[in-house]
Amino acid sequence: MLSAVPLIGDSLSSKLNEMRASLRALVRARAVPWLDRATAATEADLPLVEAALARLDPTLSLRTIRARVVAVRAETHDVTTFVLRPNARFTSFRAGSYVTLQLTIDGRPVQRSYSISSAPSADGLFAITVKRVAGGLVSNWLADHVRPGQVLELSAPRGQFVLPPEVPRELLMLSAGSGITPVMSMLRQLRAERRPVNVTFVHFARTPADIIFRDELAEIESELVHVRMLFCVEQAGSEWAGARGRFSLELLESVAPGFRELDTYMCGPSPFMQAVIETFESSGADLAKLRYERFSADFDATKFLAHAQLVRFLRSGSESIASRPRTILEEAESLGVAIESGCRAGNCGTCRCLKRSGVVNDVVTGRDSGAGEEFIYPCISIPRGTVEIEL
Ligand SMILES: Cc1cc2nc3c(=O)[nH]c(=O)nc-3n(C[C@H](O)[C@H](O)[C@H](O)COP(=O)(O)OP(=O)(O)OC[C@H]3O[C@@H](n4cnc5c(N)ncnc54)[C@H](O)[C@@H]3O)c2cc1C
């Protein structure tokens, strides 16, 4: 008798499995084609729906991120801040992120990226701050043509030059010219959240009149005892009591003697960034702690780095340099580049990814790879020189 119980159980469960299988087949047969038809209909109708939405309100869209300009503010003689109210397609952002504007100028589509200069805030607004570039198309067009009420199209916020969720207790921020924008966003966030982070903020400008956000920075310094500010200008009259000159090791030593071990965020024109990276490298600083944002695609640290390694993550558009050997997995993790990993020993293959160029050393076998395109395990690969990864 006892042996009959599992038999009944077995036959019941096999009947149930059969029923489940036929239900699944029925759903596949009926629902999937229905869903396909519905999606196709929506795709076909999308331009009509979009046009109807745009007639109601030009920022409305099911797909496209658009933002209405709610304020335009002159920061200096050649720098303008645009305050934007994005539509619901816009996602939240982390301080330091950038957006890419998609514009049509004289009938030509053009794209340019701009760091968000404001901190994330509950009102849903954000700002970009643009410096006119001599002969530049978009920076001048924005300053000359964009006014409150206009609607701009843009990308979702992106970038890896952001404050980490666990903000270190001490930070060094170095910026020059319009490169102040992403670090200003970070500083504004630290201020808004009242974080007790010791910040040394050094900003370089051509003249005192070129210092963007000067009044607000002075206000932050007087309000927050743990924030120290230094402005350094190239040209100034005798009334200027601050520092003068360009970035130098002497200046850095005087304002942030512990810079070699400090988490540092840096952004500015290419010559400034080169000077900072070269100084950090030649003075034995931990380059892995130096984060930077490139405003120009022409900026290439591999051209002047003496010994350091550089890993460029192509899809995420970020890169990191290191003076001590670190695996490519560690580089990706320190930048916040999304990468799955498992064993961290080259066994499970979870982190396998495509190397586009450059030589890596396999720490398990000790062998160097070729310089071309191939799949690698980032968890056991240490870059030799410059390596480009498809992540
Ligand atoms: C992630 C990121 C964030 C950024 N954030 C900011 C920011 O917050 N604020 C900011 O102001 N900028 C920022 N930038 C820079 C910005 O994207 C633009 O590069 C900048 O505004 C200049 O664009 P433009 O169209 O005015 O100049 P462009 O038209 O691109 O011209 C740039 C320079 O090239 C010269 N030039 C153009 N065409 C030619 C040619 N055919 N031959 C020779 N020379 C030529 C121009 O004279 C000019 O000097 C950021 C860039 C990136 C990548």
PDBQT file of the ligand as one rigid body, heavy atoms in Angstrom, charges set to zero:
ROOT
HETATM    1  C1  LIG A 401      32.512  64.398 -22.103  1.00  0.00    +0.000 C 
HETATM    2  C2  LIG A 401      32.629  65.839 -22.547  1.00  0.00    +0.000 A 
HETATM    3  C3  LIG A 401      32.175  66.863 -21.727  1.00  0.00    +0.000 A 
HETATM    4  C4  LIG A 401      32.288  68.191 -22.125  1.00  0.00    +0.000 A 
HETATM    5  N1  LIG A 401      31.827  69.163 -21.293  1.00  0.00    +0.000 NA
HETATM    6  C5  LIG A 401      31.941  70.468 -21.648  1.00  0.00    +0.000 A 
HETATM    7  C6  LIG A 401      31.473  71.495 -20.764  1.00  0.00    +0.000 A 
HETATM    8  O1  LIG A 401      30.948  71.218 -19.689  1.00  0.00    +0.000 OA
HETATM    9  N2  LIG A 401      31.595  72.783 -21.170  1.00  0.00    +0.000 N 
HETATM   10  C7  LIG A 401      32.177  73.123 -22.368  1.00  0.00    +0.000 A 
HETATM   11  O2  LIG A 401      32.261  74.321 -22.674  1.00  0.00    +0.000 OA
HETATM   12  N3  LIG A 401      32.635  72.156 -23.210  1.00  0.00    +0.000 NA
HETATM   13  C8  LIG A 401      32.522  70.852 -22.883  1.00  0.00    +0.000 A 
HETATM   14  N4  LIG A 401      32.953  69.861 -23.751  1.00  0.00    +0.000 N 
HETATM   15  C9  LIG A 401      33.491  70.267 -25.071  1.00  0.00    +0.000 C 
HETATM   16  C10 LIG A 401      32.352  70.370 -26.080  1.00  0.00    +0.000 C 
HETATM   17  O3  LIG A 401      31.832  69.093 -26.353  1.00  0.00    +0.000 OA
HETATM   18  C11 LIG A 401      32.776  70.941 -27.433  1.00  0.00    +0.000 C 
HETATM   19  O4  LIG A 401      33.893  70.232 -27.876  1.00  0.00    +0.000 OA
HETATM   20  C12 LIG A 401      33.099  72.431 -27.342  1.00  0.00    +0.000 C 
HETATM   21  O5  LIG A 401      31.962  73.165 -26.935  1.00  0.00    +0.000 OA
HETATM   22  C13 LIG A 401      33.546  72.951 -28.721  1.00  0.00    +0.000 C 
HETATM   23  O6  LIG A 401      32.566  72.659 -29.664  1.00  0.00    +0.000 OA
HETATM   24  P1  LIG A 401      32.275  73.625 -30.879  1.00  0.00    +0.000 P 
HETATM   25  O7  LIG A 401      31.275  72.981 -31.750  1.00  0.00    +0.000 OA
HETATM   26  O8  LIG A 401      32.003  74.999 -30.422  1.00  0.00    +0.000 OA
HETATM   27  O9  LIG A 401      33.684  73.653 -31.585  1.00  0.00    +0.000 OA
HETATM   28  P2  LIG A 401      34.091  72.888 -32.936  1.00  0.00    +0.000 P 
HETATM   29  O10 LIG A 401      33.313  73.395 -34.079  1.00  0.00    +0.000 OA
HETATM   30  O11 LIG A 401      34.062  71.434 -32.666  1.00  0.00    +0.000 OA
HETATM   31  O12 LIG A 401      35.581  73.398 -33.088  1.00  0.00    +0.000 OA
HETATM   32  C14 LIG A 401      36.578  73.144 -32.101  1.00  0.00    +0.000 C 
HETATM   33  C15 LIG A 401      37.867  73.832 -32.533  1.00  0.00    +0.000 C 
HETATM   34  O13 LIG A 401      38.294  73.286 -33.757  1.00  0.00    +0.000 OA
HETATM   35  C16 LIG A 401      38.437  74.306 -34.718  1.00  0.00    +0.000 C 
HETATM   36  N5  LIG A 401      37.952  73.795 -36.000  1.00  0.00    +0.000 N 
HETATM   37  C17 LIG A 401      36.684  73.412 -36.305  1.00  0.00    +0.000 A 
HETATM   38  N6  LIG A 401      36.639  72.962 -37.571  1.00  0.00    +0.000 NA
HETATM   39  C18 LIG A 401      37.886  73.076 -38.066  1.00  0.00    +0.000 A 
HETATM   40  C19 LIG A 401      38.504  72.759 -39.293  1.00  0.00    +0.000 A 
HETATM   41  N7  LIG A 401      37.796  72.265 -40.309  1.00  0.00    +0.000 N 
HETATM   42  N8  LIG A 401      39.828  72.979 -39.436  1.00  0.00    +0.000 NA
HETATM   43  C20 LIG A 401      40.552  73.477 -38.435  1.00  0.00    +0.000 A 
HETATM   44  N9  LIG A 401      40.041  73.787 -37.237  1.00  0.00    +0.000 NA
HETATM   45  C21 LIG A 401      38.729  73.597 -37.060  1.00  0.00    +0.000 A 
HETATM   46  C22 LIG A 401      37.601  75.474 -34.232  1.00  0.00    +0.000 C 
HETATM   47  O14 LIG A 401      38.094  76.709 -34.697  1.00  0.00    +0.000 OA
HETATM   48  C23 LIG A 401      37.713  75.333 -32.759  1.00  0.00    +0.000 C 
HETATM   49  O15 LIG A 401      38.868  75.970 -32.301  1.00  0.00    +0.000 OA
HETATM   50  C24 LIG A 401      32.861  68.526 -23.371  1.00  0.00    +0.000 A 
HETATM   51  C25 LIG A 401      33.325  67.488 -24.205  1.00  0.00    +0.000 A 
HETATM   52  C26 LIG A 401      33.205  66.173 -23.794  1.00  0.00    +0.000 A 
HETATM   53  C27 LIG A 401      33.695  65.076 -24.704  1.00  0.00    +0.000 C 
ENDROOT
TORSDOF 0
